[in-house]
Amino acid sequence: RKKCLLCNNLLMIVAASIMGCSKIAQSFEMILIGRFVCGVSLCVPLHHQYVGEISPKKLRGIANSTSSFFWTLGKAIGQISGQRELLGGQSLWPLLMASCGFPALVQLVTLPFFPESPPYLLMHKGDLEGCKKAIRQLWGEGHHQAEIDDIMKEKATMKNTKILSVLELVKEPAFRWQLYMIVILTITVQLCGINAV
């Protein structure tokens, strides 16, 4: 999880650099390429997964809602700083385009000091000691055996569950309606006015 987030941050910094240099290169295509690279990045789902896995069970809901809050806050800050009086002017717009690299840079510098998620360490790596160490680092000293037991139960449940590839998921009739609903909601969210709000 952590390595994927770090690689994703590098991708965002590359995208920000491409967009920031578009004026110097006099190339609007660089903006398109930079926006495409931003769209390819997996920031939001990775954030949900990592924050959800490193949070104690009683704080998991609050921790997962931070993604939506900061996503909305980022959009609001982008709209405000995009005004002509701020960064939306003739000379400063490349800085506005490259500003998406700043949060990625902050996370790239700070994330190595955070441990890997305990469920990932235990379920995928089979590292019980690493899991205990990560839990102590994240949640402090104390008795965390109940959380470790929950992860072990989840691991036992997943052992009997078949992991589907994307192609298998699309072909599976049992998931077809859920898949249609997710696709429709994702497409129509752009039409609902949330960006304007």
Salt bridges, closest charged atoms under 4 A:
GLU53 OE1 - ARG1 NE 3.10
ASP150 OD2 - LYS57 NZ 2.54
GLU168 OE2 - LYS162 NZ 3.90
